[in-house]
Amino acid sequence: MIAAHTTVSVKRGTVIGEYGDELDSDEVVKTGLAASILEAPVRGTRPVTGRTDTPRTYVLRMWRRFELRQDDRIVDERTGSEYVVTTLAPTTRFVGLGSTRAELQRVT
């Protein structure tokens, strides 16, 4: 069982900006979800582009099942930090409560 240390809101969707470009919508689809957001271990890779920075990823776990989608935005209600869902983990429990797991990248 995971220990939730914050609550999160989930934002979803896009809108067309005044110049015809696609922008993230700030439509909140769910608030108050108990969750845990932890920094993932750094992965050692060799970037092809020659970049020297290491992107930080985070792991989201929610004890309650919630249908997250790739590119949803997660807002940590305690800190105000915003993340984007990059990878969804498959649900491993078919009976009972199960949990929602995803890999995130911080955007603010």
N, CA, C and O atoms as a GROMACS GRO file, in nm:
protein
  432
    1MET      N    1   0.084  -0.118   0.000
    1MET     CA    2   0.000   0.000   0.000
    1MET      C    3   0.088   0.124   0.000
    1MET      O    4   0.190   0.128   0.069
    2ILE      N    5   0.051   0.224  -0.076
    2ILE     CA    6   0.130   0.345  -0.084
    2ILE      C    7   0.081   0.446   0.018
    2ILE      O    8  -0.035   0.443   0.059
    3ALA      N    9   0.169   0.534   0.057
    3ALA     CA   10   0.132   0.641   0.148
    3ALA      C   11   0.116   0.769   0.068
    3ALA      O   12   0.214   0.820   0.013
    4ALA      N   13  -0.004   0.819   0.060
    4ALA     CA   14  -0.027   0.943  -0.014
    4ALA      C   15   0.027   1.060   0.069
    4ALA      O   16   0.001   1.069   0.189
    5HIS      N   17   0.100   1.147   0.005
    5HIS     CA   18   0.152   1.262   0.078
    5HIS      C   19   0.102   1.395   0.022
    5HIS      O   20   0.145   1.502   0.065
    6THR      N   21   0.011   1.387  -0.074
    6THR     CA   22  -0.046   1.509  -0.130
    6THR      C   23  -0.180   1.475  -0.195
    6THR      O   24  -0.221   1.359  -0.198
    7THR      N   25  -0.248   1.574  -0.245
    7THR     CA   26  -0.364   1.554  -0.330
    7THR      C   27  -0.335   1.623  -0.463
    7THR      O   28  -0.260   1.720  -0.469
    8VAL      N   29  -0.395   1.570  -0.569
    8VAL     CA   30  -0.369   1.624  -0.702
    8VAL      C   31  -0.498   1.655  -0.775
    8VAL      O   32  -0.604   1.599  -0.746
    9SER      N   33  -0.487   1.745  -0.871
    9SER     CA   34  -0.594   1.775  -0.967
    9SER      C   35  -0.547   1.727  -1.103
    9SER      O   36  -0.427   1.725  -1.131
   10VAL      N   37  -0.641   1.690  -1.188
   10VAL     CA   38  -0.609   1.644  -1.323
   10VAL      C   39  -0.670   1.742  -1.423
   10VAL      O   40  -0.790   1.769  -1.419
   11LYS      N   41  -0.585   1.795  -1.513
   11LYS     CA   42  -0.631   1.882  -1.622
   11LYS      C   43  -0.621   1.804  -1.752
   11LYS      O   44  -0.531   1.722  -1.770
   12ARG      N   45  -0.715   1.830  -1.842
   12ARG     CA   46  -0.718   1.754  -1.967
   12ARG      C   47  -0.773   1.841  -2.080
   12ARG      O   48  -0.856   1.929  -2.057
   13GLY      N   49  -0.724   1.816  -2.201
   13GLY     CA   50  -0.781   1.880  -2.319
   13GLY      C   51  -0.695   1.989  -2.379
   13GLY      O   52  -0.597   2.033  -2.318
   14THR      N   53  -0.733   2.032  -2.498
   14THR     CA   54  -0.665   2.139  -2.568
   14THR      C   55  -0.767   2.237  -2.626
   14THR      O   56  -0.885   2.204  -2.641
   15VAL      N   57  -0.720   2.355  -2.656
   15VAL     CA   58  -0.802   2.458  -2.721
   15VAL      C   59  -0.719   2.518  -2.834
   15VAL      O   60  -0.597   2.501  -2.838
   16ILE      N   61  -0.785   2.586  -2.926
   16ILE     CA   62  -0.716   2.655  -3.035
   16ILE      C   63  -0.694   2.800  -2.995
   16ILE      O   64  -0.789   2.871  -2.960
   17GLY      N   65  -0.568   2.844  -2.998
   17GLY     CA   66  -0.534   2.981  -2.961
   17GLY      C   67  -0.574   3.082  -3.067
   17GLY      O   68  -0.623   3.045  -3.174
   18GLU      N   69  -0.554   3.207  -3.038
   18GLU     CA   70  -0.594   3.313  -3.130
   18GLU      C   71  -0.515   3.313  -3.260
   18GLU      O   72  -0.559   3.372  -3.359
   19TYR      N   73  -0.399   3.248  -3.262
   19TYR     CA   74  -0.319   3.239  -3.384
   19TYR      C   75  -0.333   3.103  -3.452
   19TYR      O   76  -0.256   3.072  -3.543
   20GLY      N   77  -0.430   3.023  -3.408
   20GLY     CA   78  -0.457   2.894  -3.471
   20GLY      C   79  -0.372   2.779  -3.419
   20GLY      O   80  -0.378   2.669  -3.472
   21ASP      N   81  -0.294   2.805  -3.314
   21ASP     CA   82  -0.211   2.698  -3.259
   21ASP      C   83  -0.285   2.625  -3.146
   21ASP      O   84  -0.374   2.681  -3.082
   22GLU      N   85  -0.246   2.502  -3.123
   22GLU     CA   86  -0.311   2.420  -3.021
   22GLU      C   87  -0.245   2.447  -2.886
   22GLU      O   88  -0.123   2.437  -2.873
   23LEU      N   89  -0.326   2.481  -2.786
   23LEU     CA   90  -0.278   2.511  -2.651
   23LEU      C   91  -0.344   2.417  -2.551
   23LEU      O   92  -0.453   2.366  -2.575
   24ASP      N   93  -0.277   2.395  -2.439
   24ASP     CA   94  -0.336   2.314  -2.332
   24ASP      C   95  -0.456   2.387  -2.273
   24ASP      O   96  -0.452   2.508  -2.252
   25SER      N   97  -0.561   2.312  -2.247
   25SER     CA   98  -0.679   2.365  -2.181
   25SER      C   99  -0.656   2.355  -2.030
   25SER      O  100  -0.587   2.263  -1.985
   26ASP      N  101  -0.711   2.444  -1.955
   26ASP     CA  102  -0.701   2.437  -1.809
   26ASP      C  103  -0.827   2.375  -1.749
   26ASP      O  104  -0.859   2.400  -1.633
   27GLU      N  105  -0.898   2.294  -1.828
   27GLU     CA  106  -1.019   2.228  -1.778
   27GLU      C  107  -0.981   2.121  -1.677
   27GLU      O  108  -0.910   2.025  -1.708
   28VAL      N  109  -1.028   2.140  -1.554
   28VAL     CA  110  -1.000   2.044  -1.447
   28VAL      C  111  -1.107   1.936  -1.450
   28VAL      O  112  -1.226   1.966  -1.440
   29VAL      N  113  -1.065   1.809  -1.464
   29VAL     CA  114  -1.160   1.699  -1.472
   29VAL      C  115  -1.178   1.628  -1.338
   29VAL      O  116  -1.276   1.557  -1.317
   30LYS      N  117  -1.081   1.646  -1.246
   30LYS     CA  118  -1.093   1.583  -1.114
   30LYS      C  119  -1.001   1.656  -1.016
   30LYS      O  120  -0.891   1.696  -1.053
   31THR      N  121  -1.046   1.672  -0.893
   31THR     CA  122  -0.963   1.734  -0.789
   31THR      C  123  -0.964   1.646  -0.665
   31THR      O  124  -1.048   1.558  -0.650
   32GLY      N  125  -0.869   1.671  -0.577
   32GLY     CA  126  -0.866   1.605  -0.448
   32GLY      C  127  -0.830   1.458  -0.448
   32GLY      O  128  -0.868   1.386  -0.356
   33LEU      N  129  -0.758   1.410  -0.550
   33LEU     CA  130  -0.716   1.270  -0.554
   33LEU      C  131  -0.592   1.251  -0.467
   33LEU      O  132  -0.490   1.316  -0.490
   34ALA      N  133  -0.600   1.163  -0.368
   34ALA     CA  134  -0.484   1.134  -0.283
   34ALA      C  135  -0.378   1.066  -0.367
   34ALA      O  136  -0.407   0.970  -0.440
   35ALA      N  137  -0.254   1.114  -0.358
   35ALA     CA  138  -0.148   1.062  -0.445
   35ALA      C  139  -0.012   1.075  -0.380
   35ALA      O  140   0.007   1.145  -0.281
   36SER      N  141   0.082   1.006  -0.442
   36SER     CA  142   0.223   1.015  -0.406
   36SER      C  143   0.299   1.049  -0.533
   36SER      O  144   0.283   0.981  -0.634
   37ILE      N  145   0.382   1.154  -0.529
   37ILE     CA  146   0.466   1.191  -0.643
   37ILE      C  147   0.610   1.190  -0.593
   37ILE      O  148   0.648   1.268  -0.506
   38LEU      N  149   0.689   1.100  -0.650
   38LEU     CA  150   0.829   1.086  -0.610
   38LEU      C  151   0.920   1.097  -0.731
   38LEU      O  152   0.884   1.054  -0.841
   39GLU      N  153   1.038   1.155  -0.712
   39GLU     CA  154   1.134   1.163  -0.822
   39GLU      C  155   1.186   1.024  -0.852
   39GLU      O  156   1.223   0.949  -0.762
   40ALA      N  157   1.188   0.989  -0.979
   40ALA     CA  158   1.236   0.858  -1.022
   40ALA      C  159   1.389   0.858  -1.024
   40ALA      O  160   1.451   0.963  -1.038
   41PRO      N  161   1.448   0.740  -1.009
   41PRO     CA  162   1.594   0.733  -1.020
   41PRO      C  163   1.641   0.782  -1.156
   41PRO      O  164   1.572   0.762  -1.257
   42VAL      N  165   1.756   0.844  -1.161
   42VAL     CA  166   1.812   0.894  -1.286
   42VAL      C  167   1.855   0.776  -1.372
   42VAL      O  168   1.919   0.683  -1.323
   43ARG      N  169   1.819   0.780  -1.498
   43ARG     CA  170   1.856   0.674  -1.592
   43ARG      C  171   1.979   0.717  -1.670
   43ARG      O  172   1.985   0.828  -1.723
   44GLY      N  173   2.075   0.629  -1.676
   44GLY     CA  174   2.197   0.661  -1.750
   44GLY      C  175   2.180   0.631  -1.898
   44GLY      O  176   2.173   0.515  -1.938
   45THR      N  177   2.173   0.734  -1.979
   45THR     CA  178   2.163   0.717  -2.124
   45THR      C  179   2.259   0.814  -2.190
   45THR      O  180   2.302   0.912  -2.130
   46ARG      N  181   2.292   0.786  -2.314
   46ARG     CA  182   2.377   0.876  -2.391
   46ARG      C  183   2.290   0.949  -2.492
   46ARG      O  184   2.243   0.888  -2.589
   47PRO      N  185   2.269   1.078  -2.472
   47PRO     CA  186   2.186   1.150  -2.566
   47PRO      C  187   2.253   1.163  -2.703
   47PRO      O  188   2.372   1.194  -2.712
   48VAL      N  189   2.176   1.139  -2.806
   48VAL     CA  190   2.226   1.147  -2.944
   48VAL      C  191   2.257   1.292  -2.980
   48VAL      O  192   2.348   1.318  -3.059
   49THR      N  193   2.181   1.385  -2.924
   49THR     CA  194   2.196   1.525  -2.960
   49THR      C  195   2.318   1.591  -2.898
   49THR      O  196   2.352   1.703  -2.934
   50GLY      N  197   2.384   1.523  -2.805
   50GLY     CA  198   2.500   1.582  -2.739
   50GLY      C  199   2.463   1.669  -2.620
   50GLY      O  200   2.550   1.733  -2.560
   51ARG      N  201   2.336   1.672  -2.585
   51ARG     CA  202   2.292   1.750  -2.470
   51ARG      C  203   2.352   1.692  -2.343
   51ARG      O  204   2.369   1.571  -2.330
   52THR      N  205   2.385   1.779  -2.250
   52THR     CA  206   2.446   1.732  -2.126
   52THR      C  207   2.350   1.730  -2.009
   52THR      O  208   2.385   1.682  -1.901
   53ASP      N  209   2.228   1.781  -2.027
   53ASP     CA  210   2.132   1.781  -1.917
   53ASP      C  211   2.068   1.643  -1.902
   53ASP      O  212   2.063   1.564  -1.997
   54THR      N  213   2.020   1.616  -1.782
   54THR     CA  214   1.953   1.490  -1.754
   54THR      C  215   1.807   1.521  -1.719
   54THR      O  216   1.781   1.584  -1.617
   55PRO      N  217   1.712   1.478  -1.803
   55PRO     CA  218   1.572   1.507  -1.771
   55PRO      C  219   1.530   1.432  -1.646
   55PRO      O  220   1.557   1.312  -1.633
   56ARG      N  221   1.464   1.500  -1.556
   56ARG     CA  222   1.414   1.440  -1.434
   56ARG      C  223   1.272   1.388  -1.458
   56ARG      O  224   1.188   1.458  -1.514
   57THR      N  225   1.249   1.268  -1.416
   57THR     CA  226   1.114   1.212  -1.426
   57THR      C  227   1.063   1.184  -1.287
   57THR      O  228   1.140   1.171  -1.192
   58TYR      N  229   0.933   1.174  -1.276
   58TYR     CA  230   0.866   1.152  -1.148
   58TYR      C  231   0.768   1.038  -1.165
   58TYR      O  232   0.722   1.009  -1.275
   59VAL      N  233   0.737   0.972  -1.054
   59VAL     CA  234   0.643   0.861  -1.055
   59VAL      C  235   0.521   0.902  -0.972
   59VAL      O  236   0.534   0.945  -0.858
   60LEU      N  237   0.405   0.887  -1.033
   60LEU     CA  238   0.278   0.916  -0.966
   60LEU      C  239   0.212   0.784  -0.929
   60LEU      O  240   0.204   0.693  -1.011
   61ARG      N  241   0.166   0.774  -0.806
   61ARG     CA  242   0.085   0.659  -0.765
   61ARG      C  243  -0.037   0.710  -0.691
   61ARG      O  244  -0.027   0.792  -0.600
   62MET      N  245  -0.152   0.659  -0.732
   62MET     CA  246  -0.277   0.690  -0.664
   62MET      C  247  -0.340   0.558  -0.625
   62MET      O  248  -0.354   0.469  -0.708
   63TRP      N  249  -0.378   0.544  -0.501
   63TRP     CA  250  -0.437   0.418  -0.454
   63TRP      C  251  -0.570   0.393  -0.523
   63TRP      O  252  -0.604   0.278  -0.551
   64ARG      N  253  -0.642   0.496  -0.551
   64ARG     CA  254  -0.772   0.484  -0.617
   64ARG      C  255  -0.752   0.480  -0.768
   64ARG      O  256  -0.673   0.557  -0.822
   65ARG      N  257  -0.823   0.392  -0.835
   65ARG     CA  258  -0.815   0.389  -0.982
   65ARG      C  259  -0.879   0.514  -1.039
   65ARG      O  260  -0.988   0.555  -0.998
   66PHE      N  261  -0.811   0.572  -1.134
   66PHE     CA  262  -0.863   0.688  -1.206
   66PHE      C  263  -0.810   0.678  -1.348
   66PHE      O  264  -0.692   0.647  -1.368
   67GLU      N  265  -0.894   0.702  -1.447
   67GLU     CA  266  -0.856   0.687  -1.586
   67GLU      C  267  -0.771   0.806  -1.632
   67GLU      O  268  -0.824   0.905  -1.683
   68LEU      N  269  -0.641   0.795  -1.612
   68LEU     CA  270  -0.550   0.896  -1.663
   68LEU      C  271  -0.527   0.871  -1.811
   68LEU      O  272  -0.544   0.759  -1.860
   69ARG      N  273  -0.487   0.975  -1.882
   69ARG     CA  274  -0.452   0.964  -2.024
   69ARG      C  275  -0.316   1.027  -2.045
   69ARG      O  276  -0.275   1.118  -1.972
   70GLN      N  277  -0.247   0.978  -2.147
   70GLN     CA  278  -0.120   1.040  -2.180
   70GLN      C  279  -0.145   1.186  -2.214
   70GLN      O  280  -0.245   1.218  -2.279
   71ASP      N  281  -0.057   1.273  -2.171
   71ASP     CA  282  -0.064   1.419  -2.189
   71ASP      C  283  -0.159   1.489  -2.093
   71ASP      O  284  -0.173   1.611  -2.101
   72ASP      N  285  -0.225   1.415  -2.001
   72ASP     CA  286  -0.298   1.482  -1.894
   72ASP      C  287  -0.198   1.562  -1.813
   72ASP      O  288  -0.080   1.526  -1.807
   73ARG      N  289  -0.243   1.669  -1.752
   73ARG     CA  290  -0.157   1.746  -1.664
   73ARG      C  291  -0.200   1.725  -1.520
   73ARG      O  292  -0.318   1.731  -1.488
   74ILE      N  293  -0.102   1.701  -1.434
   74ILE     CA  294  -0.125   1.674  -1.293
   74ILE      C  295  -0.077   1.795  -1.214
   74ILE      O  296   0.037   1.840  -1.232
   75VAL      N  297  -0.161   1.849  -1.128
   75VAL     CA  298  -0.123   1.961  -1.043
   75VAL      C  299  -0.118   1.912  -0.898
   75VAL      O  300  -0.218   1.865  -0.845
   76ASP      N  301   0.000   1.924  -0.836
   76ASP     CA  302   0.016   1.891  -0.696
   76ASP      C  303  -0.051   2.003  -0.616
   76ASP      O  304  -0.003   2.116  -0.617
   77GLU      N  305  -0.161   1.973  -0.548
   77GLU     CA  306  -0.238   2.075  -0.478
   77GLU      C  307  -0.164   2.130  -0.356
   77GLU      O  308  -0.197   2.238  -0.307
   78ARG      N  309  -0.065   2.058  -0.307
   78ARG     CA  310   0.012   2.104  -0.191
   78ARG      C  311   0.120   2.203  -0.231
   78ARG      O  312   0.138   2.305  -0.165
   79THR      N  313   0.192   2.175  -0.340
   79THR     CA  314   0.304   2.260  -0.381
   79THR      C  315   0.273   2.351  -0.498
   79THR      O  316   0.341   2.452  -0.518
   80GLY      N  317   0.170   2.318  -0.576
   80GLY     CA  318   0.138   2.395  -0.696
   80GLY      C  319   0.217   2.352  -0.819
   80GLY      O  320   0.197   2.407  -0.927
   81SER      N  321   0.306   2.255  -0.805
   81SER     CA  322   0.386   2.206  -0.919
   81SER      C  323   0.296   2.136  -1.019
   81SER      O  324   0.199   2.070  -0.982
   82GLU      N  325   0.328   2.153  -1.147
   82GLU     CA  326   0.249   2.090  -1.253
   82GLU      C  327   0.337   1.994  -1.331
   82GLU      O  328   0.454   2.022  -1.358
   83TYR      N  329   0.279   1.879  -1.366
   83TYR     CA  330   0.350   1.773  -1.437
   83TYR      C  331   0.265   1.729  -1.556
   83TYR      O  332   0.144   1.752  -1.558
   84VAL      N  333   0.329   1.667  -1.654
   84VAL     CA  334   0.256   1.608  -1.766
   84VAL      C  335   0.277   1.457  -1.762
   84VAL      O  336   0.387   1.410  -1.733
   85VAL      N  337   0.170   1.382  -1.791
   85VAL     CA  338   0.178   1.236  -1.792
   85VAL      C  339   0.247   1.194  -1.921
   85VAL      O  340   0.199   1.224  -2.031
   86THR      N  341   0.361   1.125  -1.908
   86THR     CA  342   0.435   1.080  -2.026
   86THR      C  343   0.414   0.932  -2.055
   86THR      O  344   0.411   0.891  -2.171
   87THR      N  345   0.399   0.851  -1.951
   87THR     CA  346   0.382   0.707  -1.966
   87THR      C  347   0.285   0.656  -1.863
   87THR      O  348   0.293   0.693  -1.745
   88LEU      N  349   0.193   0.571  -1.906
   88LEU     CA  350   0.098   0.508  -1.813
   88LEU      C  351   0.141   0.365  -1.787
   88LEU      O  352   0.177   0.293  -1.880
   89ALA      N  353   0.136   0.324  -1.662
   89ALA     CA  354   0.167   0.185  -1.628
   89ALA      C  355   0.039   0.104  -1.634
   89ALA      O  356  -0.066   0.153  -1.592
   90PRO      N  357   0.046  -0.018  -1.684
   90PRO     CA  358  -0.076  -0.100  -1.690
   90PRO      C  359  -0.123  -0.136  -1.550
   90PRO      O  360  -0.042  -0.152  -1.458
   91THR      N  361  -0.254  -0.149  -1.534
   91THR     CA  362  -0.311  -0.192  -1.408
   91THR      C  363  -0.282  -0.340  -1.390
   91THR      O  364  -0.312  -0.421  -1.478
   92THR      N  365  -0.225  -0.376  -1.276
   92THR     CA  366  -0.186  -0.515  -1.255
   92THR      C  367  -0.288  -0.593  -1.175
   92THR      O  368  -0.281  -0.716  -1.171
   93ARG      N  369  -0.381  -0.526  -1.111
   93ARG     CA  370  -0.482  -0.595  -1.031
   93ARG      C  371  -0.617  -0.586  -1.101
   93ARG      O  372  -0.664  -0.477  -1.131
   94PHE      N  373  -0.677  -0.700  -1.125
   94PHE     CA  374  -0.805  -0.700  -1.194
   94PHE      C  375  -0.922  -0.706  -1.097
   94PHE      O  376  -1.036  -0.675  -1.133
   95VAL      N  377  -0.894  -0.745  -0.973
   95VAL     CA  378  -0.998  -0.755  -0.871
   95VAL      C  379  -0.962  -0.661  -0.758
   95VAL      O  380  -0.844  -0.647  -0.724
   96GLY      N  381  -1.061  -0.596  -0.701
   96GLY     CA  382  -1.034  -0.508  -0.588
   96GLY      C  383  -1.003  -0.367  -0.633
   96GLY      O  384  -1.037  -0.325  -0.744
   97LEU      N  385  -0.936  -0.294  -0.545
   97LEU     CA  386  -0.914  -0.152  -0.569
   97LEU      C  387  -0.806  -0.123  -0.672
   97LEU      O  388  -0.828  -0.045  -0.765
   98GLY      N  389  -0.690  -0.184  -0.658
   98GLY     CA  390  -0.582  -0.153  -0.750
   98GLY      C  391  -0.534  -0.010  -0.733
   98GLY      O  392  -0.580   0.062  -0.645
   99SER      N  393  -0.440   0.029  -0.819
   99SER     CA  394  -0.388   0.165  -0.811
   99SER      C  395  -0.364   0.217  -0.952
   99SER      O  396  -0.362   0.142  -1.049
  100THR      N  397  -0.347   0.349  -0.960
  100THR     CA  398  -0.314   0.413  -1.086
  100THR      C  399  -0.169   0.457  -1.076
  100THR      O  400  -0.129   0.523  -0.980
  101ARG      N  401  -0.089   0.421  -1.178
  101ARG     CA  402   0.052   0.456  -1.179
  101ARG      C  403   0.087   0.521  -1.312
  101ARG      O  404   0.037   0.482  -1.417
  102ALA      N  405   0.175   0.622  -1.305
  102ALA     CA  406   0.216   0.690  -1.428
  102ALA      C  407   0.353   0.754  -1.408
  102ALA      O  408   0.395   0.782  -1.296
  103GLU      N  409   0.422   0.774  -1.520
  103GLU     CA  410   0.548   0.847  -1.518
  103GLU      C  411   0.518   0.990  -1.561
  103GLU      O  412   0.442   1.014  -1.655
  104LEU      N  413   0.578   1.085  -1.493
  104LEU     CA  414   0.552   1.226  -1.517
  104LEU      C  415   0.679   1.300  -1.550
  104LEU      O  416   0.790   1.255  -1.521
  105GLN      N  417   0.662   1.417  -1.614
  105GLN     CA  418   0.771   1.509  -1.631
  105GLN      C  419   0.722   1.646  -1.582
  105GLN      O  420   0.612   1.689  -1.617
  106ARG      N  421   0.802   1.712  -1.503
  106ARG     CA  422   0.761   1.839  -1.444
  106ARG      C  423   0.764   1.949  -1.549
  106ARG      O  424   0.859   1.959  -1.627
  107VAL      N  425   0.660   2.032  -1.552
  107VAL     CA  426   0.654   2.142  -1.649
  107VAL      C  427   0.657   2.278  -1.582
  107VAL      O  428   0.688   2.378  -1.648
  108THR      N  429   0.626   2.287  -1.453
  108THR     CA  430   0.641   2.415  -1.380
  108THR      C  431   0.695   2.391  -1.244
  108THR      O  432   0.714   2.485  -1.167
   0.00000   0.00000   0.00000
